[in-house]
Amino acid sequence: MRIGIDAHEIENKPTGVGRYLFNLLEQWDNFDLPADLKFILYFRKQIPDLDLSGHFEKKLLHSNSTAWFIHYLLPREAAKDQIDLLFCPGYIAPLFYNKPIALTLHDIIYQARPELYNWPSVWDRILLKTVSRLAAKKAKIILTCSKFSRQEILKHYPVQPEKVFAIPLAADKSFYPVPDAGKIKEKYQIKDKFIFYLGSIFKRRHLPSAMLAFEQAVLKTGDCQFLIVGSDYTGGDIDGLANQINQRLGYPAVIRKDYLTGKDLTALYSAAELTVYLSDYEGFGLPVLESMACGTSVVTSRKASLSEVAGEAAIYVEDNSNIDEITAAIVRGLTNENLRQELIKKGLAQAKKFSWSKTARQTLDALLIKG
């Protein structure tokens, strides 16, 4: 069997879709693959340094345009290579390709809750919804990362249930408890206890509410800091709110960074007292799982897929806009040591239920059996 893969998302610095595909490829390369199974990876501008076995062939299609690559070059090359199944891991597939396709829809927030989606432009609003719907309709296999997202796909797209597979993601193997994280605190000007938020800042993640709740929690529990890492897409002023809170509390309580290096992330998760991750809509919610894998308890929401990820290993907030409720959750996490230790234990156990090996095996099985 010959499986073609749209691999352009792992060029340069991979983001969510790229990391998803990279982890799948890494695991598949460690499997005992059938002798007649071949993967052909199609790249747009450059072939990254990937140490893969002879089961994997890499092809560079030379395009400065993502649309031209996906909708013209990719299907043309797949047809030439007599691909049995074309795997498109990032929401869209070639419009004019009539052979079998496997499509990954990590979530469909742009279709189900467009008011919560961060639209770059009106054109993107039209294009993404249209192309994604067409791709889902023509796909032979649809992969997604939670039961919640599978239900959303079946609710909003006219597709057969038997072709939609919910296969959870996992935390990378780089996430584990770091015993002594004192140096990382010094690097980020953290004096003692701190809570942590990681992720792009969208309105659906209610960060202003979490920040104001943190301020109230400090008044109840004593000095603490809140490290917030992520670019602000709210159109508001997260940095301005941080400065206001710092002025009112009289010390640098809220620390803002747009990004951090990957090497620091595991240590920061491990050093934090709590990770706070509230959201109205997530296809999965990797920061919750990453935090638990590092031995840090989590305050999160029951909405969307987050309860699937956290299980019984989190402090839950029912109303993401209720500052008093969020404050109470943060205070519990900071002051109830028995609860904290229980959540750490449960969180480590919960994180072990997810693995990239399992994700890759289930994904490959779906491709081979249904493809």
N, C-alpha and C positions, 0 to 999 in steps of 0.2 A: 504494500500500500504506500502511496506517495501523498504526504500531507504538506501542502504549502502553507506558509505562515507569513502574514503581514507583520514584519519585525521592525518597522521604522521607529516604533516608540522606545526601543532600547538603544537608539543612537544618542550620542552626547550624554547628557545627564538624565537618566530615566526618572520619570515621575510615577504616578500610581499604576497606570497601565503598563508602563515599561518594567517596573519592578515585578508586577504580576507575571508577565511573560518571562522575564529573566529567571525567576524562581522555578517556573514550570520547566524551562529548558535545562536548568541546572539539575533538577531532579530526574527528568527523563534521561539525561545523559548517564545517570548512575543506575538506571534500571537495566535489567536483562531484556533488551528489546528484541522483537522478532527479526530474523535475518533479512526479511523482505520489506521491513519498514524503513522508509526514508523521509526525512524532513528537509524541505527546501525553504530557507529563510530569505525573504525578500527585503532589501534595505533601500532607502530612498536616496541618501546623500553620502553615507559612509558606512563601512562595515566595522563595527566595534571589535575590540580584542576579546573574542570568545573562544575559550579552550574547549571545543566540543569534539566528539568522536566522529567516526566515519558515517554514522547515521545522519549527520547534519551537513547539508550543503548550503553555502552562503552566496547570494547573488546581489550585486549592486545594480540598481536600475537608473541611477543618475537623474534625479529630478529636484528642482528647487521648489516645486509646488506639491503640497501634500495632496490636494484634490486630484491633480494630474496623475500622481503616483498611484493613488487608491483606485480611481475610477477608469484609468486607461492602461497604465503600464503594468500594474499588478495583474489584472485579469488577462491581459495579452500574454504575459510571461507564464502565468499559470496554465493557460491553454496550450502554449508551446511545450511546456514540461509535462503535459498530460497528468495534471494533478487529480487525484481521486477526491480530495477534500481540501478546501481552502479555509484555514483557521484565521479569523479576524478577531483579535482580542480586545478591540477598543471601540465598541458601540456601533461602528458603521462598517459596511462592506461595499464592494464595487456595485454600482447601480446596474451595469450592463454585463452581468456575469450570470449565466444560467446553469452552471454546474453546482454540485453540492457545496454548501457553505456551513461552517460552524461559527457562531457569533457569540461573543461575550458581552452581555449587558450588565455592567457592575451595579447600576441602578438606573431608574428611568425618572429621576426627579424632574427633568426638563419636560416630561410628558405628564406625569401624575401631579406634580406641584410646581408648575412653571413660575409661580410667584415667589418661590423660595430659591430659584436657580439664579446663579450669577451670569447673566447674559452679556457677552462682550458687545453684541450689537443686535439690531432688529433682524439683520440678515441671518445671524447665527440662530436666532430664535426660530426662524422659518426653516432653515436648512437642516439643523440637527434633528428637530422633531420629524421632519419629512423623511430624511435619509435613514434615520434609525428605524422608523416604522416600516419602511420598505425593506430594509435589511432583515428585520425580524420576521416579516411575512414570508420572505423567500428562503430564509435559513432552514437547513435540515435539522440543525441542532442549535439550541440557545443555552448558553451557560450563564449562571449568575451566582452570587456569593452568599445568599441567605434565603431562607424560606419566605421572609417578608418580601424581598425583591421578586421572587418567583410569583408570589400572589399578585404583586403590582403588575408584572408583565402580563399575566393571564387576564387581569382586570382591564388593562388599557390597550392591549394588542390582540388582534384576532388570530391567535395561534393555538395549535393543539397542545394540551397539557403534557402529553407524552414526550414532546420534544424539548421541554424546558427542564433543565437540571440545576438544582440548588447545591452548589459545592462550596463549602466555606473556605475562606482564606486562612492564613496563619501568620503569626509573628515570625520574623526572620530569626535564624539561629543566633544572631548577634545580640538578641535581647535576653538577658539573664541577670540575676541579682549581683550587683557589684558591692563587695563588702565594705570597702573604705572609699567613700565618695567625697571626702573633705576637700580635696584639691579642686574638684569641679565646682564646688561652692565658691571657693576663692576666685576662680576664673570669672564667674558671673556675678560677683559682688553680693553673694548671698551670705548673710551673717549666721543664721541658725536654721530655723524651720522654714519651709516654703511649700506652697502648693504649685501645681504645674498645669499648664494648658499647652498643647501642641496641635497645630493644624491651621490651615487657611481659615481666616476669620470671615465667616458669612453670617448674615442676619439670623439664619435658622439655628445657629449655634449659641445664640443668646449670651455672648461674652460680656456685654455691658451689665446684664443682670448678675452674672457670676462675679464681676468685679465689685459691684456695689454690695453684693452679699458677702464677699471677702472682707470688705471694709467693715461691715457690721460684725463679722466674726472676730476680727482683730480686737474690736472694742470689748468683746466678751472673753476672749482667750488670751490676750496679750500679743506682743509683737510677733509678726509672721510676715513672710513675703510671698508674692505671687509672680512667678515667672511665666510670661506669656510669649510664645514663639509662633509666629505665623504672619503672613502678609494680610493686610486689612482690605477686604473687598466689600465692606459694608456701606461705603460712601459716607460713613460717619467720622468720628474722631476718637478712635481708641486711645491714641497717644495723649490726646487732650484730656480724656477722662482719667487716664493713668496719672497725669500730672496733678489733676485736681485732687485725686485721692491721696497722693503723696503729700500734697500741701496740707490737707486736712489732718492727716495722721502724723505729720511732722518728721517723716523719714522716708527713704526710698522703698516703700512697701511694694509697689508694682514695678517690675522690671520688664521692659519690652525689647524683644528681638524679632527681626523679620525672618531670620533663619539661623540655623546652627549647623556645625559639621556633624556628620554621621557618627564620628567617634565619640562625641560628647553625649549623644542622646541616651545611650544605655545608662551611663553614669548619672545623668540628670533624673531619669525615671527612678533609678534606684535610690537616689538621695532624697527625693521628694517625700513629703508626708502623705500627700494625696495628689491624684490626678483628677482634674475636673473636666468633664467632657459631656456637655449637654447639647442635644440636638433634636430638632423636630423631624429630621429626615436623613437617614444614612443607609447606604446599601449594605454596609458592614460595620465599620467603626474600628479600624485597626489600632488607633491610639489606646483604646480601652484594653485590648488584648496585649499590646506591647507593654503597657504599664503593669498589668497583672503578671506577665512573664518575668518582669524585673522585681517582683515582690513588693509592689506598691498598690495600696488600696485605691479604689476609684469611686468618685461621685458621678453618676450618669443618669440618663433618662430611660424610661421604659418604652419610649416611642420608637417606631420603625423597627430596625434590626438589632438595636443595642442590647435588649434583654436576651436575645439569642447568643450574643457574644459574651456578655457578662455573667449570665446564669444567676446563681445565688451568691456571687462573689462581689457584690457592689452595694453601695448606698444609693438608693434610687430617689429621684426627684420626680414627682408627678406633674408639676406645672413648671415648665422651664422659664416662665416669666415671673414667677412668684419669688421675689427677693427674700422674703422671710423664710420660705421653705428651703431655699438654697442655702441661706445662712445657717439654718438648723442642721442641714446635712453636713456642711463644712465643719461646724462646731463639733458634731458627733465624731467625725473622722479625725479631728485634731485632739480631742480630749478623752474619748473612750478608748483606752489602751487595749482592753480586752476585745472590744469589737474590732479594733484595727488589726490586732494579731490574728483574729479569726478570719478576717477578710483577706489578709496576706496569704494565709494557708489555703483558703478556698480559691483565691485567685491563681496561685501557682498551679493548683490542681486543675483549674478550669483551663488555663493556658495550655496545659499538656494534652488536652483533648483535641487541639488543633495542631496540625503539622503540614509543612509543605510537601512532605513525602505522600501523605494521605491525599492532599489536594491534587497533586500531580497524578497520582494513581487513578483517582476517580475521574479526573479530566481525560486522561488518556483512554481509560476504559470507555467513556462516552464517545470519544472520537472514533475509536476502533469498532465498537459494537454498532453504533448508529450510523457511522460514516460509511 
